[in-house]
Amino acid sequence: MKIANIETFVVRIPFDGERPVLTAGQRHSAPDVPVMLRAGHPGTARTEYPPAWRLKAVYTDFVEAVIVRIETDGGRVGWGEMHTPVAGEVAKAAADALLTPLLLGRDPRQIGPLWDAMYSSMRIRGHFNGFLMEAISGVDMALWDILGKAAGVSACKLMGGQVRDRVPLYASCLPSVSVSAGEAGIADVVAAAQGLVARGFTTLKVKVGVRLDIDRALIGALRSALGPRVGIAVYAGGAYDFPYARQAGRMLEDFDVLWLEEPLAPELRRDYARLTRALDIAVAGGGALAGRWAFNDYLADGAFDLIKPDVGRAGGLSECRKIGMLADTYGLPVAPHISRGTAIYQAASVQWAAAAPNLMICEWPMDQTTASEGILQTPFTVEGGFVAVPSLPGLGIAVDEAALRRWQAAPA
């Protein structure tokens, strides 16, 4: 069996419902970047830190991703996906110009050597993260899809064995509440949370970071409305510095929060370690990291209580499996990070989750049904806060290629 063709293409798929963003195709800075006003020394003015302009990430108003389609000389097709919320053309170019020539004519079942060849192509130049790793991740997924289809089993059975038939999920992500929205905004978030609980979810994630008093009111209202049996996780999006993160974390301890996710910028590894030691609630992170080496640096420093690798960014199924095993040697659980993407990316995450013995829970975005169920011949089965592990060979899913191609973006 040989790799005969590798195709990559960008898709842009609308989110469900209305979203407060710009018109179709435009790029924008995240609208919910927090502004923390903290009192200085007595007699000084209140100051903003970190400055909001240093925290703005760029997104589009679509679910944007790069799809990988690998075909063998025998006609077998494997699907993968790069997690590229913006500027997917960059990762696509890396795959087309660099990775494809390395892989054509090779046996797709030799995933380990192929992964090493892709990673080593640029490692001496320092490409340990970013678009290249996202490109490798998507290609790796497609190779696992082919391997499973060739063997006639789902990918999780080839990653050390399937340890669960259902993967526990948390619904992601309830929005933060702006200063201007006030109590009405809090009521809207509470109503949305109650709707998710009514659909069977027992764990939810909410965005925080606007201002400490507003966050306290929001989390307090959620805890009061949902009761003690619903898990609440909190996502800060790297918005804090260490002192504010410590203050926010101690506030969250009053509400039995499951974890505080990405409170600091991903570069601040030592501050993550300080914060983890300072708080009783779990500190989670890793959604922005790629490769086992980066995760090992954080784990060796005691920087996380829970890691959240992303199969579309961290190096694909191959690397996430190794990262999960690494976390297990530190006695830590994993919770796969799933953000903007299609069902291909979700399916790969579920396959890893099904094989990971130290799985805690898996993320499940709730506002991208078209990108998820809309491109599958048979949608995922999500009931009672669990997703059934799809049992078809490979990633477990049958892609509706015509439906997927509907969202293919024109070449840049």
C-alpha positions in Angstrom: 0.0 0.0 0.0 1.4 3.4 -1.0 0.2 7.0 -0.6 -0.9 8.1 -4.1 -2.4 11.5 -3.5 -2.7 14.1 -0.7 -5.2 16.9 -1.0 -5.7 19.7 1.4 -8.5 22.3 1.3 -9.8 25.0 3.6 -13.5 24.9 4.8 -15.4 27.8 6.3 -18.7 26.6 7.9 -21.2 28.9 9.7 -21.8 28.6 13.4 -25.2 27.8 14.8 -27.5 30.7 15.4 -26.4 34.3 15.7 -23.0 35.3 16.9 -21.8 38.9 17.7 -19.1 39.1 15.1 -18.3 40.8 11.8 -19.8 40.0 8.4 -18.9 36.9 6.5 -15.3 36.3 5.8 -13.9 39.2 7.8 -11.3 38.7 10.5 -11.6 40.3 13.9 -10.0 40.5 17.3 -11.8 38.4 20.0 -14.6 40.7 21.3 -14.5 39.3 24.8 -10.9 40.1 25.8 -11.1 41.0 29.5 -10.1 44.3 31.0 -9.0 43.8 34.6 -9.0 46.9 36.7 -7.0 46.4 39.8 -6.3 48.8 42.7 -2.7 49.9 43.0 -1.0 51.0 46.2 -3.0 53.3 48.5 -3.4 56.7 46.9 -2.7 55.5 43.3 -5.0 55.2 40.4 -6.6 52.0 39.4 -4.7 50.4 36.6 -5.3 48.1 33.7 -3.0 45.1 33.6 -2.2 43.2 31.5 -3.1 45.7 28.8 -6.0 44.5 26.7 -4.3 45.2 23.4 -1.6 42.6 24.3 -4.3 39.9 24.8 -6.3 40.0 21.6 -6.4 36.8 19.5 -7.6 36.9 15.9 -10.6 34.8 14.8 -13.0 34.6 11.9 -16.7 34.4 12.1 -16.7 30.8 10.8 -15.7 27.4 11.8 -12.5 27.4 9.8 -10.3 24.4 9.3 -8.0 22.7 6.8 -9.2 19.2 5.7 -6.7 16.6 4.7 -7.7 13.8 2.2 -5.1 11.1 1.6 -5.8 8.4 -1.0 -3.8 5.2 -1.4 -2.9 3.5 -4.7 -5.7 1.0 -3.9 -8.3 3.8 -3.6 -8.6 3.8 0.2 -9.2 7.3 1.6 -8.2 8.7 5.0 -9.5 12.0 6.4 -7.8 14.4 8.8 -8.1 18.0 9.9 -5.8 20.8 11.0 -7.0 22.9 13.8 -6.6 26.3 12.2 -9.2 28.8 13.5 -7.7 31.5 11.2 -5.3 31.7 8.3 -5.7 28.1 7.4 -4.0 28.7 4.1 -0.7 28.9 5.9 -0.9 25.4 7.4 -2.2 24.2 4.0 0.8 25.6 2.3 3.1 23.9 4.8 1.4 20.6 4.1 1.4 21.0 0.3 5.0 22.3 -0.1 6.8 20.5 2.6 4.9 17.4 3.9 3.4 16.0 0.7 6.7 15.4 -1.1 8.0 13.6 2.0 5.0 11.2 2.0 4.0 10.4 -1.5 4.9 6.8 -2.4 5.4 5.8 1.2 3.4 3.2 3.1 0.7 5.1 5.1 0.6 2.4 7.8 4.2 3.3 8.8 2.8 6.2 10.9 5.7 6.5 13.4 8.5 6.9 10.8 6.3 9.2 8.7 5.6 11.4 11.8 9.3 11.6 12.6 10.1 12.5 9.0 7.5 15.3 9.0 8.6 16.7 12.4 12.3 16.4 11.6 11.9 18.3 8.4 12.0 21.6 10.3 13.0 20.8 13.9 16.5 22.2 13.5 14.9 25.5 12.5 12.8 25.7 15.6 9.4 24.9 14.2 8.0 23.2 17.4 4.6 24.8 17.4 2.1 26.7 15.2 1.1 26.1 11.6 3.6 23.3 10.9 2.5 21.2 13.9 -1.1 21.8 12.9 -0.3 20.6 9.4 1.4 17.5 10.8 -1.6 16.9 13.1 -4.1 16.8 10.2 -1.9 14.5 8.1 -1.4 12.2 11.1 -5.1 11.9 11.6 -5.6 10.9 8.0 -2.9 8.2 8.3 -4.6 6.7 11.4 -7.9 6.7 9.5 -6.2 4.7 6.7 -4.5 2.4 9.2 -7.8 1.6 10.9 -9.6 1.1 7.6 -6.9 -1.2 6.4 -7.1 -3.3 9.6 -10.9 -3.2 9.8 -11.0 -1.7 13.3 -11.5 1.8 14.8 -8.3 3.7 15.6 -8.7 3.5 19.3 -8.3 -0.3 19.2 -4.8 0.3 17.6 -3.7 2.8 20.2 -3.3 0.3 23.0 -6.9 -0.8 23.0 -10.3 0.6 23.6 -11.0 1.2 27.3 -14.5 2.7 27.1 -17.5 2.5 24.9 -18.7 6.0 25.9 -16.7 9.1 26.4 -17.8 11.6 29.1 -18.3 15.1 27.8 -18.6 18.7 29.0 -20.5 21.2 27.1 -18.4 24.2 25.9 -18.4 27.1 26.1 -20.9 29.4 27.9 -19.9 33.1 27.2 -18.6 35.6 29.7 -20.8 38.5 30.7 -19.7 42.0 29.7 -19.8 45.0 32.1 -22.7 46.6 30.2 -24.8 43.4 30.1 -25.0 43.2 33.9 -27.7 41.1 35.6 -29.6 40.5 32.3 -26.4 39.0 30.8 -25.9 36.7 33.8 -29.6 35.6 33.5 -29.0 34.7 29.8 -26.0 32.6 30.6 -27.8 30.8 33.4 -30.7 30.1 31.1 -28.3 28.7 28.5 -26.7 26.5 31.1 -30.0 25.2 32.3 -30.8 24.3 28.7 -27.6 22.3 28.4 -28.3 20.4 31.7 -31.8 19.6 30.3 -30.1 18.0 27.3 -28.2 15.7 29.7 -24.9 17.4 30.3 -23.7 17.3 33.9 -20.5 19.4 33.3 -20.3 22.8 31.6 -17.6 25.3 30.9 -18.0 29.1 31.1 -15.8 31.9 30.0 -14.6 34.4 32.6 -12.2 37.3 32.9 -14.3 40.5 32.4 -13.9 41.7 36.0 -13.6 39.9 39.2 -16.9 41.1 40.7 -18.8 40.2 37.6 -17.2 36.8 37.4 -18.1 36.2 41.0 -21.7 37.1 40.3 -21.8 34.9 37.2 -20.3 31.8 38.8 -22.4 32.3 41.9 -25.6 32.5 39.9 -24.6 29.4 37.9 -23.9 27.4 41.1 -27.1 28.6 42.7 -29.2 27.7 39.7 -27.6 24.4 38.8 -27.0 23.0 42.3 -24.0 21.1 43.6 -24.2 18.1 41.2 -23.4 19.9 38.0 -19.7 20.5 37.4 -18.6 24.0 36.4 -15.3 24.5 34.7 -13.9 28.0 34.0 -12.0 29.2 31.0 -10.0 32.5 31.2 -8.3 32.4 27.8 -4.8 33.5 29.0 -6.1 36.8 30.2 -4.5 37.2 33.7 -1.1 37.9 35.1 -0.1 35.8 38.1 -1.4 38.0 41.0 -4.8 38.4 39.3 -5.0 34.7 38.4 -4.3 33.8 42.1 -7.0 36.2 43.2 -9.5 34.9 40.7 -8.6 31.3 41.5 -9.2 31.8 45.2 -12.5 33.4 44.5 -13.5 30.4 42.4 -12.7 28.0 45.2 -15.8 29.3 47.0 -18.0 27.8 44.2 -16.5 24.3 43.9 -15.2 24.9 40.4 -13.7 21.9 38.7 -10.8 23.7 37.1 -9.4 27.0 36.0 -8.3 26.7 32.4 -5.6 28.7 30.6 -5.5 31.6 33.2 -2.2 32.8 32.0 -0.4 33.2 28.7 1.1 29.9 27.6 4.6 31.3 27.7 4.4 31.8 31.5 5.3 28.3 32.5 6.9 29.2 35.8 3.9 31.3 36.8 1.7 28.4 36.0 3.7 26.3 38.4 3.4 29.0 41.1 -0.3 29.2 40.5 -0.8 25.5 40.7 0.9 25.4 44.1 -1.1 28.4 45.3 -4.6 27.2 44.5 -6.8 24.3 45.8 -8.8 24.1 42.6 -7.2 22.4 39.6 -5.3 24.5 37.0 -5.7 23.2 33.5 -3.9 24.0 30.3 -2.1 22.8 27.2 -4.5 23.7 24.5 -1.9 26.0 23.0 1.0 23.6 23.3 2.3 21.1 20.7 4.6 18.2 21.0 5.5 16.0 24.0 8.6 18.0 24.7 6.7 21.2 25.5 4.3 19.3 27.7 7.1 17.6 29.5 8.6 21.0 30.4 5.3 22.0 32.0 4.7 18.7 33.7 8.2 18.6 35.1 7.7 22.0 36.7 4.3 21.0 38.2 2.6 23.6 36.1 -0.7 21.8 35.5 -3.1 19.6 37.5 -4.9 18.6 34.3 -3.7 18.7 30.7 -5.8 19.5 27.6 -3.9 18.5 24.4 -5.5 19.3 21.1 -5.3 16.5 18.4 -5.5 19.1 15.7 -2.6 21.2 17.0 -0.4 19.1 19.3 0.8 16.6 16.7 -2.2 14.4 15.9 -3.3 11.2 17.4 0.3 9.8 17.4 1.6 12.7 19.6 -1.5 13.1 21.8 -1.2 9.4 22.7 2.4 9.9 23.8 1.5 13.1 25.7 -1.3 11.3 27.5 1.1 8.5 28.5 3.6 11.1 29.7 0.9 12.8 31.8 0.0 9.4 33.3 3.6 9.0 34.6 3.0 12.2 36.6 -0.3 10.9 37.9 -2.3 13.5 35.9 -5.5 13.1 33.9 -6.1 14.3 30.3 -9.2 16.1 28.9 -8.9 16.5 25.1 -9.3 20.1 24.0 -11.8 20.5 21.1 -12.4 24.0 19.8 -13.5 25.2 16.4 -13.5 22.4 13.8 -15.5 19.8 12.0 -16.6 16.3 12.8 -13.3 14.9 11.6 -11.4 16.7 14.3 -14.1 15.7 16.9 -14.0 12.0 15.8 -10.2 11.9 16.2 -10.5 13.4 19.7 -13.1 10.7 20.6 -10.9 7.9 19.3 -8.0 9.1 21.5 -10.3 9.6 24.5 -11.6 6.1 24.1 -8.1 4.7 24.3 -6.7 7.0 27.1 -6.7 5.2 30.4 -6.2 8.5 32.3 -9.0 10.3 30.6 -11.1 12.6 32.8 -13.5 14.1 30.3 -13.6 15.5 26.8 -14.7 18.9 25.5 -17.8 19.2 23.2 -18.5 22.5 21.5 -22.2 23.3 21.4 -22.5 25.9 18.6 -21.2 24.2 15.5 -23.7 21.5 14.6 -23.4 22.2 10.9 -19.7 21.6 11.0 -20.2 18.4 13.1 -23.4 16.5 12.2 -23.8 18.2 8.9 -20.8 16.5 7.2 -21.4 13.0 8.5 -23.5 10.2 6.9 -24.4 9.2 10.5 -24.2 11.8 13.2 -22.5 11.2 16.6 -24.7 9.7 19.3 -24.7 12.1 22.3 -26.9 11.2 25.2 -26.7 11.9 28.9 -23.5 13.8 28.7 -21.7 11.0 26.8 -20.8 10.4 23.2 -20.8 6.8 22.0 -17.5 5.9 20.5 -18.1 5.4 16.7 -17.3 1.9 15.7 -16.6 2.2 12.0 -12.9 1.4 11.0 -10.5 4.3 11.2 -11.7 7.4 12.9 -15.1 5.7 13.2 -17.1 8.0 10.9 -18.3 8.1 7.3 -17.7 11.6 5.9 -20.4 12.9 3.6 -17.9 14.3 1.1 -20.5 16.2 -1.0 -21.7 18.0 2.2 -18.2 18.8 3.2 -17.2 20.1 -0.2 -20.1 22.5 0.0 -18.1 24.6 2.4 -14.8 24.4 0.6 -13.3 27.9 0.4 -12.0 29.3 -2.9 -8.2 29.3 -3.2 -6.6 32.4 -1.8 
